[in-house]
Amino acid sequence: MAAGKEIRGKIKSVENTKKITKAMEMVAASKMRKAQERMRAARPYSDKVRNIAANLGQANPEYTHPFMRGNDAKAIGFIVVTTDKGLCGGMNTNVLRALTVKLREAETAGHKVQAVAIGNKGLGFLNRVGVPVVSQLTQMGDQPHLEKMIGPVKVLLDAYAAGKINKVQLCYTRFINTMRQEAVVEQLLPLAKLEADQGHKDWDYIYEPDAQTVIDELLVRYVEAQVYQAVAENMASEQSARMVAMKSATDNAGSVISELKLVYNKTRQAAITKELSEIVAGAAAV
């Protein structure tokens, strides 16, 4: 019964794996709800900042913030948002594949590239493909903190304001629903012309200390809000993808266990049948 013992060992091993994946599925489900609540709570602020920035931009046509002006630099910056951990299906693969397409386009156009990496998986990918990483943020935990993101992101913002790069792209995974997440590469700078709230297009503002200072600060907050929202969306997508991946792994482990038990029973029955045949043959010989 050496074969039977080996099969029992495999069954035990797969059962232990199944326990781990089931536990990870339950943990991811718990974290997913919190991440989704955090993401949805941040959306109204992001939308409101966009609205105010649009109204202020139209109210002061005589001043154009550097973030709304293009330049002739032959360089592009990427903010790459990925996860710190794996076991979340093809989520990171999808966003890094979309990033690869943009990197090839930039190379074809003769543009240099540099990147800010938020998350271990993106950092490792950028190092492998040889993209210069000007700043990085890893080990963020389960909750995004804006104060930790400001420093790394500000490196690219300052480079754009100084005219060293002509475009900043934001790469992340947008949360659609629990079963669907979408890899997104969108332009962060220069800011596209924002659509103002038509119901309040004639608003008149009183600025303190002055219009330029207020607009400068507001657009920086707007960009930071966009990055924070991207990280929040990515974290919600991560937990959803991990829950689905671990559920699939648990189901697959159950299928493997069933197949191994069937093989074990067949092997055991064959061994018993062989022993009975030997006993009957021996009795007949006597």
Backbone torsions as a table, in degrees:
resi	resn	phi	psi	omega
1	MET	NA	29.3	179.1
2	ALA	-62.2	-38.8	179.0
3	ALA	-64.5	-40.3	178.7
4	GLY	-63.1	-39.2	178.2
5	LYS	-64.9	-39.7	178.7
6	GLU	-64.3	-41.0	179.2
7	ILE	-66.2	-39.9	177.5
8	ARG	-61.1	-37.8	177.2
9	GLY	-64.0	-41.4	177.4
10	LYS	-63.9	-42.1	179.2
11	ILE	-61.0	-44.4	179.8
12	LYS	-62.2	-41.3	-179.4
13	SER	-64.1	-45.0	-179.1
14	VAL	-67.8	-35.1	177.4
15	GLU	-63.6	-39.4	177.1
16	ASN	-64.8	-41.3	176.9
17	THR	-61.8	-40.4	-179.6
18	LYS	-62.8	-39.1	177.7
19	LYS	-62.3	-40.8	-179.2
20	ILE	-66.0	-47.7	-178.1
21	THR	-65.8	-34.7	177.8
22	LYS	-65.8	-42.3	178.2
23	ALA	-63.9	-42.1	179.0
24	MET	-65.2	-35.9	176.6
25	GLU	-61.9	-44.2	-179.2
26	MET	-67.6	-39.7	178.0
27	VAL	-64.6	-43.4	179.4
28	ALA	-63.9	-37.2	178.8
29	ALA	-63.7	-40.0	178.6
30	SER	-66.3	-45.5	179.9
31	LYS	-69.0	-30.0	-178.5
32	MET	-62.5	-43.2	180.0
33	ARG	-61.2	-43.7	179.4
34	LYS	-66.3	-40.5	-179.7
35	ALA	-66.1	-38.6	178.8
36	GLN	-67.5	-40.1	177.4
37	GLU	-62.9	-41.3	179.9
38	ARG	-65.5	-41.4	-179.8
39	MET	-64.5	-46.1	-178.5
40	ARG	-68.1	-31.5	178.7
41	ALA	-68.5	-29.0	-178.3
42	ALA	-82.3	-20.3	-175.5
43	ARG	-62.2	-44.1	179.9
44	PRO	-59.7	-39.4	178.8
45	TYR	-63.4	-45.7	179.9
46	SER	-59.9	-42.9	-179.9
47	ASP	-66.4	-39.5	-178.3
48	LYS	-68.8	-40.4	177.5
49	VAL	-62.7	-40.6	176.8
50	ARG	-59.9	-42.9	-178.5
51	ASN	-64.1	-46.6	-178.5
52	ILE	-65.7	-41.2	179.3
53	ALA	-61.5	-39.2	179.1
54	ALA	-64.5	-46.2	-179.7
55	ASN	-63.8	-41.7	179.6
56	LEU	-67.0	-37.9	179.5
57	GLY	-63.1	-38.7	179.6
58	GLN	-78.3	-27.1	-178.8
59	ALA	-75.2	-17.2	-178.2
60	ASN	-130.1	69.7	-178.2
61	PRO	-66.7	-16.8	-177.7
62	GLU	-77.8	-13.5	-179.6
63	TYR	-123.4	127.3	177.7
64	THR	-117.3	119.5	179.7
65	HIS	-66.6	147.1	178.3
66	PRO	-54.3	-30.4	-179.7
67	PHE	-68.3	-17.3	-179.7
68	MET	-101.4	2.3	179.2
69	ARG	-111.2	141.8	175.4
70	GLY	-86.5	173.1	175.2
71	ASN	-147.0	176.8	-173.5
72	ASP	-101.7	15.5	180.0
73	ALA	-65.8	143.9	-180.0
74	LYS	-98.4	56.6	-179.9
75	ALA	-150.8	148.2	-179.6
76	ILE	-129.0	139.0	176.7
77	GLY	-108.8	142.3	179.0
78	PHE	-122.2	133.3	169.7
79	ILE	-104.3	109.7	-172.8
80	VAL	-104.2	113.6	-178.6
81	VAL	-105.1	116.0	176.5
82	THR	-134.6	-171.7	-179.1
83	THR	-94.4	162.6	173.9
84	ASP	-86.3	-26.2	-176.1
85	LYS	-119.2	163.1	178.6
86	GLY	-97.4	-149.3	179.4
87	LEU	58.5	40.3	177.0
88	CYS	-131.0	40.9	175.9
89	GLY	66.6	-145.4	-177.5
90	GLY	-95.0	20.0	-174.8
91	MET	-60.0	-54.6	-179.5
92	ASN	-65.5	-38.0	179.4
93	THR	-59.2	-41.1	-178.0
94	ASN	-65.6	-45.4	-177.5
95	VAL	-71.0	-34.6	178.3
96	LEU	-72.7	-28.9	174.8
97	ARG	-68.0	-41.8	177.0
98	ALA	-64.1	-38.3	177.2
99	LEU	-64.0	-39.7	-179.7
100	THR	-59.9	-39.6	177.8
101	VAL	-60.6	-44.7	179.9
102	LYS	-66.6	-36.8	178.9
103	LEU	-64.8	-39.7	178.3
104	ARG	-66.3	-39.3	177.3
105	GLU	-62.6	-42.2	179.0
106	ALA	-64.8	-40.5	178.7
107	GLU	-64.4	-41.0	179.4
108	THR	-63.5	-37.3	-179.2
109	ALA	-80.0	-2.8	178.7
110	GLY	80.7	22.7	179.7
111	HIS	-95.3	140.6	170.2
112	LYS	-78.5	156.1	-179.9
113	VAL	-129.8	150.9	171.2
114	GLN	-146.0	160.6	-171.0
115	ALA	-145.0	155.8	168.1
116	VAL	-112.5	125.6	-177.2
117	ALA	-102.5	121.9	173.3
118	ILE	-114.6	102.1	-176.5
119	GLY	116.3	142.0	-176.4
120	ASN	-63.8	-39.8	-175.4
121	LYS	-64.9	-42.3	177.2
122	GLY	-67.7	-37.8	178.9
123	LEU	-62.2	-45.3	179.1
124	GLY	-62.7	-40.3	179.7
125	PHE	-64.3	-46.5	-178.3
126	LEU	-62.5	-38.0	177.6
127	ASN	-67.0	-36.8	-179.6
128	ARG	-68.1	-39.0	-177.3
129	VAL	-88.0	-2.5	174.5
130	GLY	82.3	22.6	177.1
131	VAL	-83.9	127.2	178.6
132	PRO	-60.8	127.9	178.8
133	VAL	-103.5	110.4	-175.0
134	VAL	-82.1	-24.9	175.3
135	SER	-160.3	163.3	-175.8
136	GLN	-150.9	156.9	176.5
137	LEU	-144.3	116.9	179.7
138	THR	-130.0	171.4	178.8
139	GLN	54.4	53.9	-179.1
140	MET	-79.3	-17.3	-175.9
141	GLY	84.0	-157.8	-176.2
142	ASP	-94.4	-0.9	-177.6
143	GLN	-135.4	127.6	179.7
144	PRO	-73.4	142.9	178.6
145	HIS	-123.7	116.7	-175.5
146	LEU	-60.9	-37.1	-177.2
147	GLU	-64.4	-26.4	177.3
148	LYS	-79.7	-25.5	-178.0
149	MET	-83.9	-27.4	-172.5
150	ILE	-57.4	-46.2	-177.4
151	GLY	-58.7	-58.3	-179.6
152	PRO	-59.5	-41.5	-177.6
153	VAL	-69.3	-34.1	-176.5
154	LYS	-63.7	-24.0	178.6
155	VAL	-60.7	-45.8	178.7
156	LEU	-72.3	-37.2	179.2
157	LEU	-61.6	-43.3	178.8
158	ASP	-66.4	-38.0	178.5
159	ALA	-64.8	-37.6	177.8
160	TYR	-68.3	-45.5	-179.8
161	ALA	-61.5	-30.3	179.9
162	ALA	-83.6	-3.1	178.5
163	GLY	81.2	16.7	-179.9
164	LYS	-82.5	-25.8	175.4
165	ILE	-131.2	152.4	-175.6
166	ASN	-107.6	-0.2	-179.3
167	LYS	-161.2	144.1	174.4
168	VAL	-124.6	124.2	-180.0
169	GLN	-108.3	140.4	179.4
170	LEU	-110.3	120.2	-177.1
171	CYS	-113.8	123.1	179.4
172	TYR	-160.1	179.4	178.4
173	THR	-109.7	117.9	-178.8
174	ARG	-84.7	135.3	179.3
175	PHE	-82.3	122.3	176.0
176	ILE	-100.7	-59.0	172.4
177	ASN	-156.0	-175.9	-174.4
178	THR	-60.4	-33.5	-176.1
179	MET	-95.6	-7.4	-174.3
180	ARG	-137.9	128.0	173.9
181	GLN	-131.7	145.5	-172.2
182	GLU	-122.0	126.7	175.9
183	ALA	-72.6	129.9	-174.2
184	VAL	-129.1	135.0	169.1
185	VAL	-125.9	107.0	-175.8
186	GLU	-123.9	154.5	-178.6
187	GLN	-78.8	124.9	177.9
188	LEU	-95.9	-42.8	177.1
189	LEU	-135.4	143.9	-5.2
190	PRO	-68.7	150.0	-178.7
191	LEU	-65.5	130.8	174.6
192	ALA	-67.8	160.0	178.9
193	LYS	-63.2	118.6	-176.2
194	LEU	-81.8	146.8	178.7
195	GLU	-87.8	120.3	-178.7
196	ALA	-77.1	161.1	175.5
197	ASP	-72.1	110.4	-174.2
198	GLN	-65.1	-23.7	179.6
199	GLY	-71.3	-18.5	-178.2
200	HIS	-129.7	36.5	-175.1
201	LYS	-70.4	-16.3	-179.2
202	ASP	-101.9	15.9	178.3
203	TRP	-59.2	139.7	175.2
204	ASP	-113.7	132.1	-173.8
205	TYR	-108.5	147.4	170.3
206	ILE	-109.6	120.5	-172.9
207	TYR	-101.7	140.8	175.9
208	GLU	-140.7	115.0	9.4
209	PRO	-82.6	-34.8	178.6
210	ASP	-157.1	165.9	-173.9
211	ALA	-61.5	-43.3	-176.1
212	GLN	-62.7	-43.8	-179.9
213	THR	-63.0	-43.4	-179.2
214	VAL	-64.2	-45.7	-178.8
215	ILE	-65.5	-41.3	178.6
216	ASP	-57.9	-48.2	-178.4
217	GLU	-67.8	-40.3	-176.3
218	LEU	-65.2	-42.2	-178.2
219	LEU	-69.2	-32.2	174.1
220	VAL	-65.2	-43.8	177.2
221	ARG	-62.9	-35.6	179.8
222	TYR	-63.5	-46.4	179.3
223	VAL	-63.7	-42.5	178.3
224	GLU	-62.1	-38.8	178.6
225	ALA	-63.8	-38.3	178.7
226	GLN	-64.5	-41.1	179.7
227	VAL	-68.0	-43.2	178.7
228	TYR	-60.5	-43.4	-179.9
229	GLN	-63.6	-38.0	178.4
230	ALA	-63.0	-42.4	179.0
231	VAL	-67.1	-40.2	178.0
232	ALA	-63.6	-42.2	177.0
233	GLU	-62.6	-41.4	-179.1
234	ASN	-64.2	-39.8	179.9
235	MET	-68.1	-39.7	176.5
236	ALA	-64.2	-40.3	177.8
237	SER	-64.8	-38.7	-179.3
238	GLU	-60.6	-49.5	-177.8
239	GLN	-66.8	-36.8	177.9
240	SER	-65.4	-46.5	-179.8
241	ALA	-64.4	-38.4	179.7
242	ARG	-67.5	-39.7	178.7
243	MET	-62.4	-45.0	-179.7
244	VAL	-65.7	-41.8	-179.6
245	ALA	-64.7	-42.1	-179.7
246	MET	-70.7	-33.6	175.4
247	LYS	-65.1	-41.5	177.7
248	SER	-63.7	-41.2	178.9
249	ALA	-64.5	-40.4	178.6
250	THR	-63.6	-43.8	178.4
251	ASP	-63.3	-41.3	179.2
252	ASN	-65.4	-38.6	177.2
253	ALA	-62.5	-40.4	177.1
254	GLY	-61.5	-39.9	178.7
255	SER	-66.0	-41.3	179.3
256	VAL	-64.0	-41.5	179.3
257	ILE	-61.8	-43.4	179.4
258	SER	-61.1	-43.6	179.5
259	GLU	-65.0	-41.8	179.7
260	LEU	-66.3	-37.6	178.1
261	LYS	-65.6	-37.3	177.8
262	LEU	-64.2	-45.1	177.7
263	VAL	-63.0	-40.7	179.5
264	TYR	-62.4	-44.5	-180.0
265	ASN	-64.1	-40.4	178.1
266	LYS	-63.9	-42.9	179.1
267	THR	-63.4	-42.4	-179.9
268	ARG	-64.8	-43.8	179.4
269	GLN	-64.7	-38.6	178.2
270	ALA	-63.5	-40.7	179.6
271	ALA	-65.8	-41.2	178.8
272	ILE	-64.5	-43.9	178.8
273	THR	-60.6	-41.0	179.2
274	LYS	-63.6	-43.3	179.4
275	GLU	-63.4	-42.2	178.4
276	LEU	-63.0	-40.6	179.7
277	SER	-63.2	-41.3	179.0
278	GLU	-64.5	-39.5	-179.8
279	ILE	-67.3	-43.7	179.3
280	VAL	-63.4	-42.7	179.5
281	ALA	-63.8	-38.4	177.7
282	GLY	-67.1	-40.4	179.3
283	ALA	-65.1	-39.6	-179.8
284	ALA	-66.4	-36.1	179.4
285	ALA	-66.2	-37.2	178.5
286	VAL	-66.9	NA	NA
